[in-house]
Amino acid sequence: MSVFTGGAFFGAGFAGPCGDKLGRKKTIMIGAIVFCLGGALQTGAQGLSYLYSGRAIAGLGVGILCMIIPLYQSELAHPSIRGRVTALQQFMLGVGALCASWISYGTYVGFAPTNSGQWRTSLGIQVLPAVFLAALILLFPESPRWLIDNGKPEEGLRTLAKLHAHGDENDAWVRAEYDQIQDAITFEHEHEAKSYKELFTDKSCFRRLFLACAIQASVQMTGVSAIQYYSVTIYELMGIKGDETLKYQAISSVIALVAQFLCILFIDKFGRRWTLIFGNLGNMVTFIIATILLAKFPPGDSGNKAAAWGFIVITWVYNFSFSATCGPLSWIIPAEIFDTKTRSKGVSIATMVSFAFNTMIGQVTKPAMTAVGYKYYILFIVSDTLYLLFVASTFVAILIQLEQITYII
């Protein structure tokens, strides 16, 4: 898994300048094509070296897509539904996880263990959505902000009108939004971040970058990757058979999808800050319960079926809490708080931070669980507590509100 997320780290870094130079649509197409190449290499792998190379290349494509798509969505969407539209990123990740879980379960029970179709089928199917994305993305509109920012104001106005007023370029809201974008871009060109260095030297840019990176890192440190990657291993230690572990993981994916759909429905109603606070509180409580269960009833040793089921259920509850709150907001907030001059570069760095922490947890979790067992989960309880205090702080509350108001108005 770390080979994949490591590739995604570099893909997110590449997507920033590529999104500024080539536009959002072409960058998405490049990401989809790269993923197709990686997926094809994995499917036809003749050895582990092929598989690892394919995973790294596919990760590169996913990193590009995870960075550029929330940005593209936020620039197309009307402010009144921007949160819901950007939350589709996490929702579709949930759809992918759901499909992967049930396809893996089906191939596990449907093919003999010696039949390479057991893993080639799953790896081949993952390429199909990327093929459709690469083939169809050029039929979608380009970001109006990118068009206006790159010397195509007439096309930007037409796109705004088609998106929000059925093509009426004289619509009052369209004209107001167009004028606002032009004024903002004129100002930004005078104070433009010409390099990544200026994101760190300009105080306003750095505040936004710090917030976006802190949220992405903190979301990974809620323990989501540890739960997702290694819950199956813990199920096996509890004596649950291989096909049953995959089934329980697939059920967890269904629960996550329901939670992500609820986020889409209600995120623009309840706002960002309180959703993060209550979501992180839920994450912390579920990790406390999971840690107690692992400490009192060690997997494979206690033989306590009730405790085993308690752990399974609590991972489902955690997954619901995370998927309804922190998961979607880790993509929504970075896409909202940057202005046009820094958005692509800033979201790129924030996404790189997300994949860097994801890779780290993927590398550390297995040896940590082997060495210290349940005590490893205490790390995530502490991280959840610190994250809760961070989000609840007056500084972050004001910053989130001001940056959102600046971007929307």
C-alpha positions, -999 to +999 in steps of 0.1 A: +000+000+000+029+024+008+042+021-028+008+033-040+005+062-015+041+071-021+034+074-059+003+095-050+025+119-030+046+127-061+015+128-083-001+155-061+031+175-063+031+173-101-006+183-104-001+217-089+020+233-116+003+212-143-031+225-132-019+260-135-002+255-169-024+232-188-058+237-171-079+216-149-094+193-176-061+183-192-046+176-159-075+153-150-070+135-183-033+131-177-040+117-142-066+092-156-042+081-184-013+075-159-036+055-137-047+034-167-010+026-174-004+016-138-035-005-137-026-023-169+009-030-156-006-045-124-032-066-143-006-082-166+021-085-139+045-114-144+063-108-111+064-087-080+086-060-097+058-055-123+032-053-096+051-028-075+059-006-105+022-007-115+012+003-080+036+032-080+024+045-114-013+040-105-006+060-072+010+087-093-023+090-113-044+089-082-023+117-066-029+139-096-067+132-095-071+136-058-054+170-059-070+185-090-106+172-089-118+189-056-102+221-070-120+217-103-153+210-086-151+240-063-144+263-092-174+250-112-199+249-084-223+277-073-213+289-037-246+277-023-238+241-032-200+242-033-196+221-001-219+194-013-203+192-047-167+190-033-179+164-008-185+142-039-147+135-038-150+115-006-183+100-017-168+086-049-138+074-029-164+055-008-181+041-040-147+029-051-139+013-018-174-003-018-169-018-053-133-029-044-145-046-012-172-066-028-153-074-060-124-087-038-148-108-018-164-122-050-130-130-066-117-145-033-146-170-030-151-174-068-116-183-079-094-211-067-064-198-046-040-210-073-059-191-100-043-157-108-077-145-119-084-140-082-063-109-082-060-100-119-098-096-121-099-070-094-069-051-107-083-051-142-117-038-133-102-008-115-089+005-149-124+008-164-136+040-146-103+057-155-108+049-192-142+066-192-128+096-173-099+100-197-122+096-227-150+120-215-133+147-194-126+169-224-164+171-230-167+189-197-164+227-193-130+241-182-129+261-150-142+296-156-116+310-132-087+293-150-100+305-184-103+341-172-069+339-155-053+326-187-064+353-212-098+338-223-123+360-205-151+356-232-149+318-229-149+321-191-181+342-193-198+318-216-189+289-193-202+307-162-235+314-181-239+278-192-232+265-157-254+289-138-279+307-161-288+283-189-264+303-212-277+338-204-245+359-203-265+389-191-278+372-160-272+394-129-255+367-109-233+356-138-222+392-145-215+399-108-195+366-105-176+374-137-167+409-125-157+396-091-134+370-106-118+396-130-112+420-101-098+393-079-075+380-107-063+415-115-054+421-078-038+386-076-016+392-106-002+422-089+006+401-058+010+368-076+027+338-060+051+331-088+067+302-070+061+278-041+085+298-020+060+327-018+034+304-002+057+303+028+070+339+028+036+357+023+018+358+057-017+355+043-007+326+019+011+308+047-019+310+071-041+293+045-014+268+036-008+260+073-045+254+079-049+232+048-018+211+056-027+208+093-062+196+085-049+170+060-022+157+084-046+157+114-073+138+094-047+110+087-037+110+123-073+103+134-063+066+127-084+061+096-056+044+076-047+021+106-084+010+108-088+006+070-056-012+063-053-035+093-088-042+106-088-073+083-056-085+100-071-080+135-103-099+123-081-128+113-063-128+147-098-131+163-102-163+144-125-150+116-119-168+083-104-150+053-136-147+033-156-135+063-130-108+070-135-094+035-172-095+039-171-075+072-148-050+055-173-047+026-201-040+051-179-013+065-177+002+030-215+003+027-217+021+061-191+046+049-210+053+017-242+061+037-222+085+059-207+103+030-241+107+013-254+123+045-224+147+045-233+157+010-269+165+021-261+185+052-226+200+050-237+233+036-264+235+063-242+228+094-210+244+082-174+232+084-161+239+119-188+222+140-190+193+117-152+188+122-156+192+160-184+166+165-169+142+139-135+143+157-152+138+190-169+107+176-136+094+162-119+099+196-146+081+216-147+051+192-109+048+194-110+048+232-136+020+231-116+000+205-084+004+226-101-008+257-115-039+239-080-047+224-064-043+258-089-063+278-095-090+252-064-094+230-072-108+196-066-145+193-060-149+231-092-142+249-116-163+228-143-138+238-167-137+208-187-108+223-155-087+225-146-096+189-180-085+177-177-054+198-145-045+180-160-051+146-190-029+154-169-001+168-148+000+137-181+003+117-192+032+140-158+049+136-160+045+098-194+062+099-182+091+121-151+097+099-168+093+066-196+117+075-173+145+088-135+146+087-131+126+055-151+149+031-140+181+049-103+172+043-110+178+006-136+206+010-117+231+032-084+232+012-103+237-020-122+266-005-097+287+014-071+295-012-075+323-037-069+318-075-032+327-074-024+301-048-052+275-051-035+250-073-001+252-055-017+252-021-040+223-026-011+204-042+010+208-011-019+199+012-026+168-008+010+158-006+009+161+031-021+139+032-004+111+012+029+116+031+011+109+065-009+081+048+023+064+036+039+068+071+010+052+089+010+024+063+046+017+070+045+020+108+012+003+117+021-033+112+054-033+131+038-011+158+009-034+163+033-063+165+056-046+190+032-028+213-003-041+204-032-020+216-009+007+230-004+019+194-040+030+193-033+054+222-013+075+197-045+081+177-065+089+208-040+116+217-040+129+181-078+130+180-077+151+213-051+175+199-070+178+166-102+185+185-086+213+205-070+227+173-103+229+154-122+242+184-096+270+190-108+306+184-079+312+159-089+284+136-126+293+139-120+328+128-096+318+101-119+293+085-148+317+086-128+346+072-112+326+044-146+311+034-162+346+034-133+360+013-135+332-012-173+332-016-179+370-016 
